[in-house]
Structure formats: structure tokens, C-alpha cells
């Protein structure tokens, strides 16, 4: 059952656009159509850097399982980097999300404050390259956002040196500043839900954020940085990604899943 918090302000959204999502207080929503079958993005030229899709989801959200399933399918596409970010604001409904991080909730609220298409604080939501968003189960909308994603940012390469450090090189030129983050991910999580809207269900998640670390700033010119081995030993993580993002929850301009 979808829940709508009273006193929402909708910017031209039809009532049918509410189906399949749950809103946190004072949230705005996007719209689109649901496609049940799995589809790859084969019609999109594969760039050097993947397009980043961040899924904001919750174990306490009855509308989220279809989006969680879609995220797992999309994660198989090498032209995409899917990152699952469980949020905390549905914990009050009787089940505390075992994977949720307050940092994920803050990031979603920061994206919402930007007012981009599909912005708002609701689940499930997918945000593409730190810009436009859509209901996380609506594959057609996600495909459209991926097609329109800006892929003109810097390129990232990485290699391991003799000491075991990962040497990351960021190439390219720009007139803007961007942060460089190392994101630790768990490639697969299975959770048995004990209570709440999904009580009794077993949920499966892909590329769940376990930790994030700021590595510095990219200042629009080639740079090199080193990641020490101890920063690649986060409990529960088996994947690590580099994400280059403009300040204040701005656009993601480059990303790379490290091959380690």
C-alpha cells in the first residue's frame, strides 16, 4: 500500500503518478510508466565512465521491492554504476532498516533541494548522475535519464603499484571544482524483514553503500592520488568505486568501479 503524507505540493503531477512510491514528509515526486521486463542499455554508446544510478530505498517501504529488483538487473550493465542507498526516514514504521545510513538520507534531501526533474524525498527513487530522478521502479523513465546523461566529464584510470596502493589518475580539463570520493560497496545483501510493511519477506539488494571517504578535490586539471590498502578493507564491502561530483550534491561528472 502506498502512503501519501498530507500537505504535499505537486508540480503538475497527476494522481496516477503517485502509484508505486512512498513519500517522506514534504516530498515531491516524478512520473513515468512501469516496464516489468528487464532491459539493457545496449542502444546507448558505452562511455569510458559509467553513468551513475543511485537508488534510494528502504526495507520499510512496500513500494520498493520492484525497484530493488530493477537495480539488481541494471547493475549487470557495465555502462552503469548502480549504487543502493537505503534511507532512514521509514524506520519509524515498525522496522529499522538494517542497511540504512543517515548520510544517504541527507544526500537525498540535498538532491531534492536542487529541484531537478523527479526530485523529492520519497522511495523508491533513482537519481541519475546526481541530477534528474524518477520513481525507482519505472525503467522507461530511468532509461530516458541515462540517455540524456552528460558523459563529457574527466576520465578515470586506476592501477595497483608495487606497495599495494591503488593509484588513481583523473584526466581532463574544466573550469569547475569537484570532490573525489571513495565509496565502499557490498555487491549483494539479503535481509529477512521481521516487521512492518514488508514483514515476512526476504529482500535482496545490490551494491549497498557501506562507507564513503573523501579523497580530495579535482580542480579541473590532471591529477593523481593514492589509495592506501587499509582504505580498501571496509567491513562488509567487496567493491570500491571512485565518484567525482560537483559540490553541494551537484552533478556527478565521472565515476569508475575499481578492479581490485
URURNOR-V492771 format. One line per field, one symbol per residue. phi: phi as a letter, one per 30 degrees, with the letter a starting at -180 (. if undefined). psi: psi as a letter, one per 20 degrees, with the letter a starting at -180 (. if undefined). Layout:
phi=???
psi=???
This chain:
phi=.dccdeidcccidddddddjbbcdeiccbcblbdcdddbccddcedddcddcccccbadccdddedddddeddddddddbccbcbdccdcdddjbdedcdbddddddddddeddideidkcabdbccchibdbaedccdeddedddedddccddcbbbaccddjdcccccckbacbcbdcbcccbcdabbbcddbidcejcccbbbhddcabbdckbccibebbbccdeddcbdeicbbbbcbcbddihdddcaaaddcb
psi=pqppprkqopnjpqhhiipjrpprplqqqaraqpohqpqrlhipporhqqppopporqijoiihhhhgggghghiioiiqopppnpriijhijipopiiqphhgghgghgghihkrpjrrnrqqppppkjdqrrpiinhggggghghipokjarqpqqqpahiiqpoppoqrqrjrqqqpqpppqohppppophaahjpiqpqpqqlpphqqppiappkjrpqpqpoqhhiklppiqjqpqppopqrllaqpiqqppqn.
